[in-house]
Amino acid sequence: MRRSVVTAHLPVAFGLGRPEAAAAVGISATTFDGLVATGRMPRPRMINSRKVWDVDELRAAFKSLPRDGEPEDDQSWADVG
């Protein structure tokens, strides 16, 4: 069975691939890459050679982003996790 078919039937996902992780926080994959590179989004977990982002870490990193009109902290996601 194809992964997309299986995934559609899962009640909860613990890890997301790069495109899904970016979509989960509402941004493009390229913008997501930049946030990972600067530490504003978490680095992926590795399953063999596959990069997988932990949904709980993504949620925490997203919640630590500033709201509109708030100053941006220079803290990385690593300070949150």
Phi and psi in radians as a Rosetta constraint file:
Dihedral C 1 N 2 CA 2 C 2 CIRCULARHARMONIC -1.214 0.35
Dihedral N 2 CA 2 C 2 N 3 CIRCULARHARMONIC 2.587 0.35
Dihedral C 2 N 3 CA 3 C 3 CIRCULARHARMONIC -1.026 0.35
Dihedral N 3 CA 3 C 3 N 4 CIRCULARHARMONIC -0.704 0.35
Dihedral C 3 N 4 CA 4 C 4 CIRCULARHARMONIC -1.108 0.35
Dihedral N 4 CA 4 C 4 N 5 CIRCULARHARMONIC -0.570 0.35
Dihedral C 4 N 5 CA 5 C 5 CIRCULARHARMONIC -1.259 0.35
Dihedral N 5 CA 5 C 5 N 6 CIRCULARHARMONIC -0.767 0.35
Dihedral C 5 N 6 CA 6 C 6 CIRCULARHARMONIC -1.128 0.35
Dihedral N 6 CA 6 C 6 N 7 CIRCULARHARMONIC -0.800 0.35
Dihedral C 6 N 7 CA 7 C 7 CIRCULARHARMONIC -1.036 0.35
Dihedral N 7 CA 7 C 7 N 8 CIRCULARHARMONIC -0.640 0.35
Dihedral C 7 N 8 CA 8 C 8 CIRCULARHARMONIC -1.088 0.35
Dihedral N 8 CA 8 C 8 N 9 CIRCULARHARMONIC -0.407 0.35
Dihedral C 8 N 9 CA 9 C 9 CIRCULARHARMONIC -1.735 0.35
Dihedral N 9 CA 9 C 9 N 10 CIRCULARHARMONIC -0.039 0.35
Dihedral C 9 N 10 CA 10 C 10 CIRCULARHARMONIC -1.340 0.35
Dihedral N 10 CA 10 C 10 N 11 CIRCULARHARMONIC 2.384 0.35
Dihedral C 10 N 11 CA 11 C 11 CIRCULARHARMONIC -1.250 0.35
Dihedral N 11 CA 11 C 11 N 12 CIRCULARHARMONIC -0.594 0.35
Dihedral C 11 N 12 CA 12 C 12 CIRCULARHARMONIC -2.531 0.35
Dihedral N 12 CA 12 C 12 N 13 CIRCULARHARMONIC 2.406 0.35
Dihedral C 12 N 13 CA 13 C 13 CIRCULARHARMONIC -1.811 0.35
Dihedral N 13 CA 13 C 13 N 14 CIRCULARHARMONIC 2.318 0.35
Dihedral C 13 N 14 CA 14 C 14 CIRCULARHARMONIC -1.625 0.35
Dihedral N 14 CA 14 C 14 N 15 CIRCULARHARMONIC -0.492 0.35
Dihedral C 14 N 15 CA 15 C 15 CIRCULARHARMONIC -2.364 0.35
Dihedral N 15 CA 15 C 15 N 16 CIRCULARHARMONIC 2.616 0.35
Dihedral C 15 N 16 CA 16 C 16 CIRCULARHARMONIC -2.266 0.35
Dihedral N 16 CA 16 C 16 N 17 CIRCULARHARMONIC 2.511 0.35
Dihedral C 16 N 17 CA 17 C 17 CIRCULARHARMONIC -1.248 0.35
Dihedral N 17 CA 17 C 17 N 18 CIRCULARHARMONIC 3.005 0.35
Dihedral C 17 N 18 CA 18 C 18 CIRCULARHARMONIC -0.952 0.35
Dihedral N 18 CA 18 C 18 N 19 CIRCULARHARMONIC -0.904 0.35
Dihedral C 18 N 19 CA 19 C 19 CIRCULARHARMONIC -1.100 0.35
Dihedral N 19 CA 19 C 19 N 20 CIRCULARHARMONIC -0.676 0.35
Dihedral C 19 N 20 CA 20 C 20 CIRCULARHARMONIC -1.224 0.35
Dihedral N 20 CA 20 C 20 N 21 CIRCULARHARMONIC -0.666 0.35
Dihedral C 20 N 21 CA 21 C 21 CIRCULARHARMONIC -1.109 0.35
Dihedral N 21 CA 21 C 21 N 22 CIRCULARHARMONIC -0.769 0.35
Dihedral C 21 N 22 CA 22 C 22 CIRCULARHARMONIC -1.095 0.35
Dihedral N 22 CA 22 C 22 N 23 CIRCULARHARMONIC -0.792 0.35
Dihedral C 22 N 23 CA 23 C 23 CIRCULARHARMONIC -1.109 0.35
Dihedral N 23 CA 23 C 23 N 24 CIRCULARHARMONIC -0.602 0.35
Dihedral C 23 N 24 CA 24 C 24 CIRCULARHARMONIC -1.092 0.35
Dihedral N 24 CA 24 C 24 N 25 CIRCULARHARMONIC -0.559 0.35
Dihedral C 24 N 25 CA 25 C 25 CIRCULARHARMONIC -1.723 0.35
Dihedral N 25 CA 25 C 25 N 26 CIRCULARHARMONIC 0.059 0.35
Dihedral C 25 N 26 CA 26 C 26 CIRCULARHARMONIC 1.439 0.35
Dihedral N 26 CA 26 C 26 N 27 CIRCULARHARMONIC 0.482 0.35
Dihedral C 26 N 27 CA 27 C 27 CIRCULARHARMONIC -2.316 0.35
Dihedral N 27 CA 27 C 27 N 28 CIRCULARHARMONIC 2.964 0.35
Dihedral C 27 N 28 CA 28 C 28 CIRCULARHARMONIC -1.298 0.35
Dihedral N 28 CA 28 C 28 N 29 CIRCULARHARMONIC 2.786 0.35
Dihedral C 28 N 29 CA 29 C 29 CIRCULARHARMONIC -1.083 0.35
Dihedral N 29 CA 29 C 29 N 30 CIRCULARHARMONIC -0.622 0.35
Dihedral C 29 N 30 CA 30 C 30 CIRCULARHARMONIC -1.165 0.35
Dihedral N 30 CA 30 C 30 N 31 CIRCULARHARMONIC -0.769 0.35
Dihedral C 30 N 31 CA 31 C 31 CIRCULARHARMONIC -1.124 0.35
Dihedral N 31 CA 31 C 31 N 32 CIRCULARHARMONIC -0.701 0.35
Dihedral C 31 N 32 CA 32 C 32 CIRCULARHARMONIC -1.037 0.35
Dihedral N 32 CA 32 C 32 N 33 CIRCULARHARMONIC -0.780 0.35
Dihedral C 32 N 33 CA 33 C 33 CIRCULARHARMONIC -0.987 0.35
Dihedral N 33 CA 33 C 33 N 34 CIRCULARHARMONIC -0.732 0.35
Dihedral C 33 N 34 CA 34 C 34 CIRCULARHARMONIC -1.117 0.35
Dihedral N 34 CA 34 C 34 N 35 CIRCULARHARMONIC -0.697 0.35
Dihedral C 34 N 35 CA 35 C 35 CIRCULARHARMONIC -1.198 0.35
Dihedral N 35 CA 35 C 35 N 36 CIRCULARHARMONIC -0.626 0.35
Dihedral C 35 N 36 CA 36 C 36 CIRCULARHARMONIC -1.145 0.35
Dihedral N 36 CA 36 C 36 N 37 CIRCULARHARMONIC -0.757 0.35
Dihedral C 36 N 37 CA 37 C 37 CIRCULARHARMONIC -1.096 0.35
Dihedral N 37 CA 37 C 37 N 38 CIRCULARHARMONIC -0.594 0.35
Dihedral C 37 N 38 CA 38 C 38 CIRCULARHARMONIC -1.600 0.35
Dihedral N 38 CA 38 C 38 N 39 CIRCULARHARMONIC -0.001 0.35
Dihedral C 38 N 39 CA 39 C 39 CIRCULARHARMONIC 1.478 0.35
Dihedral N 39 CA 39 C 39 N 40 CIRCULARHARMONIC 0.141 0.35
Dihedral C 39 N 40 CA 40 C 40 CIRCULARHARMONIC -1.461 0.35
Dihedral N 40 CA 40 C 40 N 41 CIRCULARHARMONIC -0.292 0.35
Dihedral C 40 N 41 CA 41 C 41 CIRCULARHARMONIC -2.169 0.35
Dihedral N 41 CA 41 C 41 N 42 CIRCULARHARMONIC 2.652 0.35
Dihedral C 41 N 42 CA 42 C 42 CIRCULARHARMONIC -1.204 0.35
Dihedral N 42 CA 42 C 42 N 43 CIRCULARHARMONIC 2.721 0.35
Dihedral C 42 N 43 CA 43 C 43 CIRCULARHARMONIC -1.364 0.35
Dihedral N 43 CA 43 C 43 N 44 CIRCULARHARMONIC 2.711 0.35
Dihedral C 43 N 44 CA 44 C 44 CIRCULARHARMONIC -1.326 0.35
Dihedral N 44 CA 44 C 44 N 45 CIRCULARHARMONIC 2.793 0.35
Dihedral C 44 N 45 CA 45 C 45 CIRCULARHARMONIC -1.456 0.35
Dihedral N 45 CA 45 C 45 N 46 CIRCULARHARMONIC 2.766 0.35
Dihedral C 45 N 46 CA 46 C 46 CIRCULARHARMONIC -1.990 0.35
Dihedral N 46 CA 46 C 46 N 47 CIRCULARHARMONIC 2.234 0.35
Dihedral C 46 N 47 CA 47 C 47 CIRCULARHARMONIC -2.078 0.35
Dihedral N 47 CA 47 C 47 N 48 CIRCULARHARMONIC 1.761 0.35
Dihedral C 47 N 48 CA 48 C 48 CIRCULARHARMONIC 0.989 0.35
Dihedral N 48 CA 48 C 48 N 49 CIRCULARHARMONIC -2.038 0.35
Dihedral C 48 N 49 CA 49 C 49 CIRCULARHARMONIC -1.775 0.35
Dihedral N 49 CA 49 C 49 N 50 CIRCULARHARMONIC 0.054 0.35
Dihedral C 49 N 50 CA 50 C 50 CIRCULARHARMONIC -1.564 0.35
Dihedral N 50 CA 50 C 50 N 51 CIRCULARHARMONIC 2.324 0.35
Dihedral C 50 N 51 CA 51 C 51 CIRCULARHARMONIC -1.585 0.35
Dihedral N 51 CA 51 C 51 N 52 CIRCULARHARMONIC 2.230 0.35
Dihedral C 51 N 52 CA 52 C 52 CIRCULARHARMONIC -2.345 0.35
Dihedral N 52 CA 52 C 52 N 53 CIRCULARHARMONIC 2.270 0.35
Dihedral C 52 N 53 CA 53 C 53 CIRCULARHARMONIC -1.666 0.35
Dihedral N 53 CA 53 C 53 N 54 CIRCULARHARMONIC 2.295 0.35
Dihedral C 53 N 54 CA 54 C 54 CIRCULARHARMONIC -1.261 0.35
Dihedral N 54 CA 54 C 54 N 55 CIRCULARHARMONIC 2.179 0.35
Dihedral C 54 N 55 CA 55 C 55 CIRCULARHARMONIC -1.124 0.35
Dihedral N 55 CA 55 C 55 N 56 CIRCULARHARMONIC -0.577 0.35
Dihedral C 55 N 56 CA 56 C 56 CIRCULARHARMONIC -1.194 0.35
Dihedral N 56 CA 56 C 56 N 57 CIRCULARHARMONIC -0.659 0.35
Dihedral C 56 N 57 CA 57 C 57 CIRCULARHARMONIC -1.196 0.35
Dihedral N 57 CA 57 C 57 N 58 CIRCULARHARMONIC -0.673 0.35
Dihedral C 57 N 58 CA 58 C 58 CIRCULARHARMONIC -1.072 0.35
Dihedral N 58 CA 58 C 58 N 59 CIRCULARHARMONIC -0.778 0.35
Dihedral C 58 N 59 CA 59 C 59 CIRCULARHARMONIC -1.069 0.35
Dihedral N 59 CA 59 C 59 N 60 CIRCULARHARMONIC -0.793 0.35
Dihedral C 59 N 60 CA 60 C 60 CIRCULARHARMONIC -1.103 0.35
Dihedral N 60 CA 60 C 60 N 61 CIRCULARHARMONIC -0.737 0.35
Dihedral C 60 N 61 CA 61 C 61 CIRCULARHARMONIC -1.144 0.35
Dihedral N 61 CA 61 C 61 N 62 CIRCULARHARMONIC -0.718 0.35
Dihedral C 61 N 62 CA 62 C 62 CIRCULARHARMONIC -1.078 0.35
Dihedral N 62 CA 62 C 62 N 63 CIRCULARHARMONIC -0.776 0.35
Dihedral C 62 N 63 CA 63 C 63 CIRCULARHARMONIC -1.130 0.35
Dihedral N 63 CA 63 C 63 N 64 CIRCULARHARMONIC -0.414 0.35
Dihedral C 63 N 64 CA 64 C 64 CIRCULARHARMONIC -1.487 0.35
Dihedral N 64 CA 64 C 64 N 65 CIRCULARHARMONIC -0.149 0.35
Dihedral C 64 N 65 CA 65 C 65 CIRCULARHARMONIC -1.198 0.35
Dihedral N 65 CA 65 C 65 N 66 CIRCULARHARMONIC 2.570 0.35
Dihedral C 65 N 66 CA 66 C 66 CIRCULARHARMONIC -1.222 0.35
Dihedral N 66 CA 66 C 66 N 67 CIRCULARHARMONIC 2.637 0.35
Dihedral C 66 N 67 CA 67 C 67 CIRCULARHARMONIC -1.417 0.35
Dihedral N 67 CA 67 C 67 N 68 CIRCULARHARMONIC 2.840 0.35
Dihedral C 67 N 68 CA 68 C 68 CIRCULARHARMONIC -0.973 0.35
Dihedral N 68 CA 68 C 68 N 69 CIRCULARHARMONIC 2.240 0.35
Dihedral C 68 N 69 CA 69 C 69 CIRCULARHARMONIC 1.583 0.35
Dihedral N 69 CA 69 C 69 N 70 CIRCULARHARMONIC -0.181 0.35
Dihedral C 69 N 70 CA 70 C 70 CIRCULARHARMONIC -1.584 0.35
Dihedral N 70 CA 70 C 70 N 71 CIRCULARHARMONIC 2.593 0.35
Dihedral C 70 N 71 CA 71 C 71 CIRCULARHARMONIC -1.209 0.35
Dihedral N 71 CA 71 C 71 N 72 CIRCULARHARMONIC 2.596 0.35
Dihedral C 71 N 72 CA 72 C 72 CIRCULARHARMONIC -1.468 0.35
Dihedral N 72 CA 72 C 72 N 73 CIRCULARHARMONIC 2.278 0.35
Dihedral C 72 N 73 CA 73 C 73 CIRCULARHARMONIC -1.382 0.35
Dihedral N 73 CA 73 C 73 N 74 CIRCULARHARMONIC 2.693 0.35
Dihedral C 73 N 74 CA 74 C 74 CIRCULARHARMONIC -1.574 0.35
Dihedral N 74 CA 74 C 74 N 75 CIRCULARHARMONIC 0.226 0.35
Dihedral C 74 N 75 CA 75 C 75 CIRCULARHARMONIC -1.437 0.35
Dihedral N 75 CA 75 C 75 N 76 CIRCULARHARMONIC 2.478 0.35
Dihedral C 75 N 76 CA 76 C 76 CIRCULARHARMONIC -1.528 0.35
Dihedral N 76 CA 76 C 76 N 77 CIRCULARHARMONIC 2.979 0.35
Dihedral C 76 N 77 CA 77 C 77 CIRCULARHARMONIC -1.088 0.35
Dihedral N 77 CA 77 C 77 N 78 CIRCULARHARMONIC -0.515 0.35
Dihedral C 77 N 78 CA 78 C 78 CIRCULARHARMONIC -1.013 0.35
Dihedral N 78 CA 78 C 78 N 79 CIRCULARHARMONIC -0.475 0.35
Dihedral C 78 N 79 CA 79 C 79 CIRCULARHARMONIC -1.258 0.35
Dihedral N 79 CA 79 C 79 N 80 CIRCULARHARMONIC -0.389 0.35
Dihedral C 79 N 80 CA 80 C 80 CIRCULARHARMONIC -1.502 0.35
Dihedral N 80 CA 80 C 80 N 81 CIRCULARHARMONIC -0.776 0.35
